[in-house]
């Protein structure tokens, strides 16, 4: 029974293209003349995941937009108070 589950999962990965993508990434890592210090980060980058630096930039942008939104909401509340007064 476990063998059939494994086979079904393998077929799923193959049909979804996961095996091809992972094979290409691992072959790329193997052929890399200067091996990266962190193979996991290399694989993540090859798969399109944001780097830690990308994440920091996006987090800062999110924080700035959140402050801008908070300021806009405060201004709306102040204007509503003036209109109803």
MARSE-171331 format. One record per residue: x negated, y negated, z of N, C-alpha, C, O in turn; residue number from 1. Coordinates in Angstrom, 1 decimal, decimal comma. Example, Ala and Ser with C-alpha at 12.3 -4.5 7.8 and 13.67 -1.06 7.14 Angstrom:
2
+--------+--------+--------+--------+--------+--------+--------+--------+--------+--------+--------+--------+-----+
!    npx !    npy !    npz !   capx !   capy !   capz !    cpx !    cpy !    cpz !    opx !    opy !    opz !   i !
+--------+--------+--------+--------+--------+--------+--------+--------+--------+--------+--------+--------+-----+
!  -13,2 !    5,7 !    7,8 !  -12,3 !    4,5 !    7,8 !  -13,2 !    3,3 !    7,8 !  -14,2 !    3,3 !    8,5 !   1 !
!  -12,8 !    2,2 !    7,1 !  -13,7 !    1,1 !    7,1 !  -12,9 !    0,0 !    7,9 !  -13,4 !   -1,1 !    8,0 !   2 !
+--------+--------+--------+--------+--------+--------+--------+--------+--------+--------+--------+--------+-----+
This chain:
85
+--------+--------+--------+--------+--------+--------+--------+--------+--------+--------+--------+--------+-----+
!    npx !    npy !    npz !   capx !   capy !   capz !    cpx !    cpy !    cpz !    opx !    opy !    opz !   i !
+--------+--------+--------+--------+--------+--------+--------+--------+--------+--------+--------+--------+-----+
!   -0,8 !    1,2 !    0,0 !    0,0 !    0,0 !    0,0 !   -0,9 !   -1,3 !    0,0 !   -0,6 !   -2,2 !   -0,7 !   1 !
!   -1,9 !   -1,3 !    0,8 !   -2,8 !   -2,4 !    0,8 !   -3,5 !   -2,6 !   -0,5 !   -3,8 !   -3,8 !   -0,9 !   2 !
!   -3,8 !   -1,5 !   -1,2 !   -4,5 !   -1,6 !   -2,5 !   -3,5 !   -2,3 !   -3,5 !   -4,0 !   -3,1 !   -4,4 !   3 !
!   -2,2 !   -2,0 !   -3,5 !   -1,3 !   -2,7 !   -4,4 !   -1,2 !   -4,1 !   -4,1 !   -1,0 !   -4,9 !   -5,0 !   4 !
!   -1,2 !   -4,5 !   -2,8 !   -1,2 !   -5,9 !   -2,5 !   -2,4 !   -6,7 !   -3,0 !   -2,3 !   -7,8 !   -3,5 !   5 !
!   -3,5 !   -6,0 !   -2,8 !   -4,8 !   -6,6 !   -3,3 !   -4,8 !   -6,8 !   -4,8 !   -5,2 !   -7,8 !   -5,3 !   6 !
!   -4,3 !   -5,8 !   -5,5 !   -4,2 !   -5,8 !   -7,0 !   -3,3 !   -6,9 !   -7,4 !   -3,6 !   -7,6 !   -8,4 !   7 !
!   -2,1 !   -7,0 !   -6,8 !   -1,2 !   -8,0 !   -7,1 !   -1,7 !   -9,4 !   -6,9 !   -1,5 !  -10,3 !   -7,7 !   8 !
!   -2,5 !   -9,6 !   -5,8 !   -3,1 !  -10,9 !   -5,5 !   -4,2 !  -11,2 !   -6,5 !   -4,3 !  -12,3 !   -6,9 !   9 !
!   -5,0 !  -10,2 !   -6,9 !   -6,0 !  -10,4 !   -7,9 !   -5,4 !  -10,8 !   -9,2 !   -5,9 !  -11,7 !   -9,9 !  10 !
!   -4,3 !  -10,2 !   -9,6 !   -3,6 !  -10,5 !  -10,8 !   -3,0 !  -11,9 !  -10,8 !   -3,1 !  -12,7 !  -11,7 !  11 !
!   -2,5 !  -12,3 !   -9,6 !   -2,0 !  -13,7 !   -9,4 !   -3,1 !  -14,7 !   -9,6 !   -3,0 !  -15,7 !  -10,3 !  12 !
!   -4,3 !  -14,4 !   -9,0 !   -5,4 !  -15,4 !   -9,1 !   -5,9 !  -15,5 !  -10,5 !   -6,3 !  -16,5 !  -11,0 !  13 !
!   -5,9 !  -14,3 !  -11,2 !   -6,3 !  -14,3 !  -12,6 !   -5,4 !  -15,1 !  -13,5 !   -5,8 !  -15,9 !  -14,3 !  14 !
!   -4,1 !  -14,8 !  -13,3 !   -3,1 !  -15,5 !  -14,1 !   -3,0 !  -17,0 !  -13,8 !   -2,7 !  -17,8 !  -14,7 !  15 !
!   -3,3 !  -17,4 !  -12,6 !   -3,3 !  -18,8 !  -12,3 !   -4,5 !  -19,5 !  -12,7 !   -4,6 !  -20,8 !  -12,6 !  16 !
!   -5,5 !  -18,8 !  -13,2 !   -6,8 !  -19,4 !  -13,6 !   -7,8 !  -19,7 !  -12,5 !   -8,8 !  -20,3 !  -12,8 !  17 !
!   -7,5 !  -19,2 !  -11,3 !   -8,4 !  -19,4 !  -10,2 !   -9,7 !  -18,7 !  -10,4 !  -10,8 !  -19,3 !  -10,1 !  18 !
!   -9,6 !  -17,5 !  -10,9 !  -10,9 !  -16,7 !  -11,1 !  -11,8 !  -17,4 !  -12,1 !  -13,0 !  -17,4 !  -11,8 !  19 !
!  -11,3 !  -17,9 !  -13,2 !  -12,1 !  -18,6 !  -14,2 !  -12,8 !  -19,8 !  -13,6 !  -14,0 !  -20,0 !  -13,8 !  20 !
!  -12,0 !  -20,6 !  -12,9 !  -12,5 !  -21,8 !  -12,3 !  -13,6 !  -21,5 !  -11,3 !  -14,7 !  -22,1 !  -11,3 !  21 !
!  -13,3 !  -20,6 !  -10,4 !  -14,3 !  -20,3 !   -9,3 !  -15,6 !  -19,7 !  -10,0 !  -16,7 !  -19,9 !   -9,5 !  22 !
!  -15,4 !  -18,9 !  -11,0 !  -16,6 !  -18,3 !  -11,7 !  -17,4 !  -19,4 !  -12,3 !  -18,6 !  -19,4 !  -12,1 !  23 !
!  -16,8 !  -20,3 !  -12,9 !  -17,5 !  -21,4 !  -13,6 !  -18,3 !  -22,3 !  -12,5 !  -19,4 !  -22,6 !  -12,7 !  24 !
!  -17,6 !  -22,5 !  -11,4 !  -18,2 !  -23,3 !  -10,3 !  -19,4 !  -22,5 !   -9,7 !  -20,5 !  -23,1 !   -9,5 !  25 !
!  -19,2 !  -21,3 !   -9,5 !  -20,3 !  -20,5 !   -8,9 !  -21,5 !  -20,3 !   -9,8 !  -22,6 !  -20,3 !   -9,4 !  26 !
!  -21,2 !  -20,1 !  -11,1 !  -22,3 !  -20,0 !  -12,1 !  -23,0 !  -21,3 !  -12,2 !  -24,2 !  -21,4 !  -12,3 !  27 !
!  -22,3 !  -22,5 !  -12,1 !  -22,9 !  -23,8 !  -12,1 !  -23,8 !  -23,9 !  -10,9 !  -24,9 !  -24,5 !  -11,1 !  28 !
!  -23,4 !  -23,5 !   -9,8 !  -24,2 !  -23,6 !   -8,6 !  -25,5 !  -22,7 !   -8,8 !  -26,6 !  -23,1 !   -8,4 !  29 !
!  -25,3 !  -21,5 !   -9,3 !  -26,4 !  -20,6 !   -9,5 !  -27,4 !  -21,2 !  -10,5 !  -28,6 !  -21,0 !  -10,3 !  30 !
!  -26,9 !  -21,9 !  -11,5 !  -27,8 !  -22,4 !  -12,6 !  -28,4 !  -23,8 !  -12,2 !  -29,3 !  -24,3 !  -12,9 !  31 !
!  -27,9 !  -24,3 !  -11,1 !  -28,4 !  -25,6 !  -10,6 !  -29,9 !  -25,5 !  -10,3 !  -30,3 !  -24,7 !   -9,4 !  32 !
!  -30,8 !  -26,3 !  -11,0 !  -32,2 !  -26,2 !  -10,7 !  -32,6 !  -26,6 !   -9,3 !  -33,4 !  -26,0 !   -8,6 !  33 !
!  -32,0 !  -27,7 !   -8,8 !  -32,2 !  -28,1 !   -7,4 !  -31,0 !  -27,8 !   -6,6 !  -30,0 !  -28,5 !   -6,7 !  34 !
!  -31,1 !  -26,7 !   -5,9 !  -29,9 !  -26,3 !   -5,1 !  -29,5 !  -27,3 !   -4,0 !  -30,4 !  -27,8 !   -3,3 !  35 !
!  -28,2 !  -27,6 !   -4,0 !  -27,8 !  -28,6 !   -3,0 !  -27,9 !  -28,0 !   -1,5 !  -27,9 !  -26,8 !   -1,3 !  36 !
!  -28,1 !  -28,9 !   -0,6 !  -28,3 !  -28,5 !    0,8 !  -27,0 !  -27,9 !    1,3 !  -27,0 !  -27,0 !    2,1 !  37 !
!  -25,9 !  -28,5 !    0,9 !  -24,6 !  -28,0 !    1,4 !  -23,8 !  -27,4 !    0,2 !  -23,2 !  -28,2 !   -0,6 !  38 !
!  -23,8 !  -26,1 !    0,0 !  -23,2 !  -25,5 !   -1,1 !  -21,6 !  -25,7 !   -1,1 !  -21,0 !  -25,8 !   -2,1 !  39 !
!  -21,1 !  -25,7 !    0,1 !  -19,6 !  -25,9 !    0,3 !  -19,2 !  -27,3 !   -0,3 !  -18,2 !  -27,4 !   -1,0 !  40 !
!  -20,0 !  -28,3 !    0,0 !  -19,7 !  -29,7 !   -0,5 !  -19,9 !  -29,7 !   -2,0 !  -19,1 !  -30,3 !   -2,7 !  41 !
!  -20,8 !  -29,0 !   -2,5 !  -21,0 !  -28,9 !   -4,0 !  -19,8 !  -28,3 !   -4,6 !  -19,3 !  -28,8 !   -5,6 !  42 !
!  -19,3 !  -27,2 !   -4,0 !  -18,1 !  -26,5 !   -4,6 !  -16,9 !  -27,4 !   -4,5 !  -16,1 !  -27,5 !   -5,5 !  43 !
!  -16,7 !  -28,1 !   -3,4 !  -15,6 !  -29,0 !   -3,2 !  -15,7 !  -30,1 !   -4,3 !  -14,7 !  -30,4 !   -4,9 !  44 !
!  -16,9 !  -30,7 !   -4,5 !  -17,0 !  -31,7 !   -5,5 !  -16,7 !  -31,2 !   -6,9 !  -16,1 !  -31,9 !   -7,7 !  45 !
!  -17,1 !  -30,0 !   -7,2 !  -16,9 !  -29,4 !   -8,5 !  -15,4 !  -29,2 !   -8,7 !  -14,9 !  -29,2 !   -9,9 !  46 !
!  -14,7 !  -28,9 !   -7,7 !  -13,3 !  -28,7 !   -7,8 !  -12,4 !  -29,9 !   -7,7 !  -11,2 !  -29,9 !   -7,8 !  47 !
!  -13,1 !  -31,1 !   -7,5 !  -12,4 !  -32,4 !   -7,6 !  -12,0 !  -32,9 !   -6,2 !  -11,3 !  -33,9 !   -6,2 !  48 !
!  -12,4 !  -32,3 !   -5,1 !  -12,1 !  -32,8 !   -3,8 !  -12,8 !  -34,1 !   -3,5 !  -14,0 !  -34,3 !   -4,0 !  49 !
!  -12,2 !  -35,0 !   -2,8 !  -12,9 !  -36,3 !   -2,5 !  -14,0 !  -36,0 !   -1,5 !  -13,9 !  -35,1 !   -0,7 !  50 !
!  -15,1 !  -36,8 !   -1,7 !  -16,2 !  -36,6 !   -0,8 !  -15,9 !  -37,4 !    0,5 !  -14,9 !  -38,1 !    0,6 !  51 !
!  -16,8 !  -37,2 !    1,5 !  -16,6 !  -37,9 !    2,7 !  -16,7 !  -39,4 !    2,5 !  -15,9 !  -40,2 !    3,1 !  52 !
!  -17,5 !  -39,8 !    1,6 !  -17,6 !  -41,3 !    1,3 !  -16,3 !  -41,7 !    0,6 !  -15,8 !  -42,8 !    0,9 !  53 !
!  -15,8 !  -41,0 !   -0,3 !  -14,5 !  -41,3 !   -1,0 !  -13,4 !  -41,4 !    0,1 !  -12,6 !  -42,3 !    0,1 !  54 !
!  -13,4 !  -40,5 !    1,0 !  -12,4 !  -40,4 !    2,1 !  -12,5 !  -41,7 !    2,9 !  -11,5 !  -42,3 !    3,3 !  55 !
!  -13,7 !  -42,1 !    3,3 !  -13,9 !  -43,3 !    4,1 !  -13,4 !  -44,6 !    3,4 !  -12,8 !  -45,4 !    4,0 !  56 !
!  -13,7 !  -44,7 !    2,1 !  -13,2 !  -45,8 !    1,3 !  -11,7 !  -45,8 !    1,3 !  -11,0 !  -46,8 !    1,5 !  57 !
!  -11,1 !  -44,6 !    1,0 !   -9,6 !  -44,5 !    1,0 !   -9,0 !  -44,8 !    2,3 !   -7,9 !  -45,4 !    2,4 !  58 !
!   -9,6 !  -44,4 !    3,4 !   -9,1 !  -44,7 !    4,7 !   -9,2 !  -46,2 !    5,0 !   -8,2 !  -46,7 !    5,6 !  59 !
!  -10,2 !  -46,8 !    4,6 !  -10,3 !  -48,3 !    4,9 !   -9,3 !  -49,0 !    4,1 !   -8,7 !  -50,0 !    4,5 !  60 !
!   -9,0 !  -48,6 !    2,8 !   -8,0 !  -49,2 !    2,0 !   -6,6 !  -49,0 !    2,6 !   -5,8 !  -49,9 !    2,6 !  61 !
!   -6,4 !  -47,8 !    3,1 !   -5,1 !  -47,5 !    3,7 !   -4,9 !  -48,4 !    5,0 !   -3,8 !  -48,9 !    5,2 !  62 !
!   -6,0 !  -48,5 !    5,8 !   -5,9 !  -49,4 !    7,0 !   -5,6 !  -50,8 !    6,6 !   -4,7 !  -51,5 !    7,3 !  63 !
!   -6,2 !  -51,3 !    5,6 !   -6,0 !  -52,7 !    5,1 !   -4,6 !  -52,9 !    4,6 !   -3,9 !  -53,9 !    5,0 !  64 !
!   -4,1 !  -51,9 !    3,9 !   -2,7 !  -52,0 !    3,4 !   -1,7 !  -51,9 !    4,5 !   -0,6 !  -52,5 !    4,5 !  65 !
!   -2,0 !  -51,1 !    5,5 !   -1,1 !  -50,9 !    6,7 !   -1,0 !  -52,3 !    7,4 !    0,1 !  -52,7 !    7,9 !  66 !
!   -2,2 !  -52,9 !    7,6 !   -2,2 !  -54,3 !    8,3 !   -1,3 !  -55,3 !    7,5 !   -0,6 !  -56,0 !    8,0 !  67 !
!   -1,5 !  -55,2 !    6,1 !   -0,8 !  -56,1 !    5,3 !    0,7 !  -55,9 !    5,4 !    1,5 !  -56,8 !    5,4 !  68 !
!    1,1 !  -54,6 !    5,4 !    2,5 !  -54,2 !    5,6 !    3,1 !  -54,7 !    6,9 !    4,2 !  -55,2 !    7,0 !  69 !
!    2,3 !  -54,5 !    8,0 !    2,7 !  -54,9 !    9,3 !    2,9 !  -56,4 !    9,3 !    3,9 !  -56,9 !    9,9 !  70 !
!    2,0 !  -57,2 !    8,7 !    2,1 !  -58,6 !    8,7 !    3,4 !  -59,0 !    7,9 !    4,1 !  -60,0 !    8,3 !  71 !
!    3,6 !  -58,4 !    6,8 !    4,8 !  -58,7 !    6,0 !    6,1 !  -58,4 !    6,8 !    7,0 !  -59,2 !    6,7 !  72 !
!    6,1 !  -57,3 !    7,5 !    7,3 !  -57,0 !    8,3 !    7,5 !  -58,0 !    9,4 !    8,6 !  -58,4 !    9,7 !  73 !
!    6,4 !  -58,4 !   10,0 !    6,5 !  -59,5 !   11,1 !    7,1 !  -60,8 !   10,5 !    7,9 !  -61,4 !   11,1 !  74 !
!    6,6 !  -61,1 !    9,3 !    7,0 !  -62,4 !    8,6 !    8,5 !  -62,2 !    8,3 !    9,3 !  -63,2 !    8,4 !  75 !
!    8,9 !  -61,1 !    7,8 !   10,4 !  -60,9 !    7,5 !   11,2 !  -61,0 !    8,7 !   12,3 !  -61,7 !    8,7 !  76 !
!   10,8 !  -60,5 !    9,9 !   11,5 !  -60,6 !   11,1 !   11,6 !  -62,0 !   11,6 !   12,7 !  -62,5 !   12,0 !  77 !
!   10,5 !  -62,8 !   11,4 !   10,5 !  -64,2 !   11,8 !   11,5 !  -65,0 !   10,9 !   12,2 !  -65,9 !   11,4 !  78 !
!   11,5 !  -64,7 !    9,6 !   12,4 !  -65,4 !    8,7 !   13,8 !  -65,1 !    9,0 !   14,7 !  -65,9 !    8,9 !  79 !
!   14,1 !  -63,8 !    9,3 !   15,5 !  -63,4 !    9,6 !   15,9 !  -64,2 !   10,9 !   17,1 !  -64,6 !   11,0 !  80 !
!   15,0 !  -64,3 !   11,9 !   15,4 !  -65,0 !   13,1 !   15,7 !  -66,5 !   12,8 !   16,6 !  -67,0 !   13,4 !  81 !
!   14,9 !  -67,1 !   11,9 !   15,2 !  -68,5 !   11,6 !   16,5 !  -68,6 !   10,9 !   17,2 !  -69,6 !   11,1 !  82 !
!   16,9 !  -67,7 !   10,0 !   18,1 !  -67,8 !    9,2 !   19,3 !  -67,6 !   10,2 !   20,3 !  -68,3 !   10,0 !  83 !
!   19,2 !  -66,7 !   11,1 !   20,3 !  -66,5 !   12,0 !   20,4 !  -67,5 !   13,1 !   21,4 !  -67,6 !   13,8 !  84 !
!   19,4 !  -68,3 !   13,3 !   19,4 !  -69,3 !   14,4 !   20,2 !  -70,5 !   14,1 !   20,3 !  -71,5 !   14,9 !  85 !
+--------+--------+--------+--------+--------+--------+--------+--------+--------+--------+--------+--------+-----+
